[in-house]
């Protein structure tokens, strides 16, 4: 959770990389760009949760 806090408050942080742990309930409103690498083999629910 410290990484997400730092993303919102530290302007020096330019990128973070998250795994499936970020599929649900993460507030990434401080992000300007979100790049999804792959959803191969996952359910349709996961991409929908990422979009909010």
HELIX and SHEET records of a PDB file:
HELIX    1   1 UNK A    2  UNK A    9  1                                   8    
HELIX    2   2 UNK A   20  UNK A   22  5                                   3    
HELIX    3   3 UNK A   44  UNK A   51  1                                   8    
END                                                                             
